[in-house]
Amino acid sequence: MASEPRRKYTEEFKRDAVELVRNSGKSQAQIARELGTSAHNISRWCLEYGEKENPVGEHEINPEAFRAMERELHRVKEERDILKKALNIFSRNG
């Protein structure tokens, strides 16, 4: 039984598919059905083309939140250092 030849998609088609997934609110599977391709292709294209355009995207953080995270990190590092010293002291006396 002969298999069908593989379809080749243009880069423009792939980018348009990724844009549909990003902006339409539909699932990748639904977009794949509408475009006549597999959900695996859409998923791979989203990984390939989705991150290049806006690598930071939704992960941008405001300055206040960044400073709050820095303070929390500093506090946690201090606690860690205190616990390391305590562990060292108690392990010597054991």
Secondary structure, DSSP 8 states (H G I E B T S, - for coil): ----------HHHHHHHHHHHHHH---HHHHHHHHTS-HHHHHHHHHHHHHHH-SSGGG---HHHHHHHHHHHHHHHHHHHHHHHHHHHHHHH-
